[in-house]
Structures are given as structure tokens and as C-alpha cells.
């Protein structure tokens, strides 16, 4: 027999678990499967007033979490461009022909600055307000 316990938020099988919480309610294998499918699809398993498991929508992340995630993305994006900026500068210092054109390097520097300035913009931390990378950056290889 399968059970769900509100206090632990867990499923129990009396053939596997020797101890089952006192608040556990019986559920079917099909109910458990449907709950797990819903959880995998982004919903949250909670319980109703009688302790039976139900699927609910997850609460959206807090502003603090969204800001932290946006800053992490921004920092990772800047870090991922350092090699490209450094390669161009090294090529100039060595007197070699540069891989990037002067215009591309200017676009790169502008993009990095836009990333740095993004947190002060009105659209931060929305993902659709992220600065757009110049298309040619994706074509560069290390």
C-alpha cells in the first residue's frame, strides 16, 4: 500500500518503509504517478485540508532571487567574453593582424559595458531586457 504524509511531504510504501508517519493517507499507484508527472512538469506537490496530496502551482521566485539569478547570468556572460577581448588586445600588442575588426572590437566593448550597466536599467532583472550580444560573437571559437 502507498501513502503520502503531509508532515514530511513524502511518499511511503508499507512494503519498503517500516515506519510510516501517523498523518499518512492512502493513495493509489496511479495517483502517485500523476503527482510525480505533475512535479516533473514544474508543479509542486502539496496537500489539501485532509492531508491528501494535490498539485499546486509554484510561487514565482522572489525579487531577490530574480536579481541574484540575473546578476549571475550577467557575470557569467562577461566572464565568457574575456578571452575574446584579451585575444584582440594581445594581437594588437604583438603587432599582429587582429582576428576581430576594429568595428567588432568596439561592438564587443560596448556589449560588455551594456552588461555592466544592465542592473541600473529599468528592465533589470527581466530576461527579455538583457542586452543583446552582437550576432558575430557566437561564431568566435577559442
N, C-alpha and C positions, 0 to 999 in steps of 0.2 A: 504494500500500500504506500502511496506517495502522500506527502504532507507539505504544507507551507506554513512557516512560522513568522508572524508579523514582527516579533521581538528581534529576530535575527535577520529577517529578510531573506531567509534561505529555504531551500527545498530539502526534504528528508525522505529517505526510503527506509521502511522498517526492516528490510532485508539487509541493509548496509549499516544503518545507524543504530547503535544500542540505546542511545538516549535521544529522545525527541522532546523538544520544548512543550510545556504544558499548553501553550496557546496555539499549537499547531492545528491546522484544519486539513481534512482530507481533500485531495484533489485527484483528478484523473491524469493519466499519462498524456492524453490529448490536450488537457488544459495547460499542463506544464510545457509541452512542446509549443503551444501557441504563445505562451508568455515569453519563452526564450526567443522565439522568432521575432516577436514584437520588440524585445530588448535589443536584439541584434540590429533591428531597423531604426534604433535611436530612441525608442520609448523607454520608460522607466517602470519597473515592477514596484507597485505599492500595494496597499491593502485597503479594503473597504471597511465600513464600521463594524462588520462582523469578523474581520480578520482574513477574509478571502482575498487572494491575490488578484489585482487588476492592473491593467496597463494605463499609465498616465503620460501626458506629455512632459518632457523635461523642461525645467525652468531655464530660460535663456541665461547665459553667463552674465555675471555682474559686470559693471563698467570697469572695475579694477582688473578683472580677468581679461576682458577685451583689450584694455590698454596694454597689459603685460604681454599678451599674445602679439599685438601689433608691433610693439617695440622689439620683441624677439624676432619677428619676421624682418623688420627693418634692419636690425643689427646683422642678421644673417645675410641679408641681401647686400649690404655694404661690404661685409667680410668676403663675400663671394666675388666681389669686383676688384679687390685689392691687387690680385695678381695681374689683372689686365692693365690697371693704372701703373703698377710698378714695372711691368714689361715695357710699356711705352716710354717711361722715364729712363729706364736702363738703356734702351735702344738709342734714345737721344744723347745720353751721357757718353755712350760708346761711339757716337758719331755714325751709327748705322742707319740704314733705311728703316723707318718705323713700319710696324705691321698695321697700325691704325693711321688713318689720315688725320691731319690737324683738326678737321671738322668733327671726325668721330671722337677724337680725344676730348674736344670741347663738349660734345654731347654727353660723353661719359662723366666728365667732371660736373656738368650741370645736373645730370641724373643723381649722382651721389649727393650733391647739395640739396636737391629736392627731397631725397630720402631723409637727410638730416633735418630739414625744415618741416617735414610732414607732421610731426607731433604738434606743432604750433598752428597747423592749418585748421580750418573749420570742419573738415571732413574726417579728421582723426578720431577714432581708430577704425573707421569703416573700411572694409576691404575694397569696396568699389571706389574709394577715394585715394587709394595708393597711387603714388607716382608711377607712370608707365615707363618701362625700360625701352630704350631705342631697340627696334627690331633686330638690328645687326648684332647686338650683344649675344644673342642666342647662338649665332653662327661661329663665335670665337671658341677655340679649343685651347686647352692648356698644353 
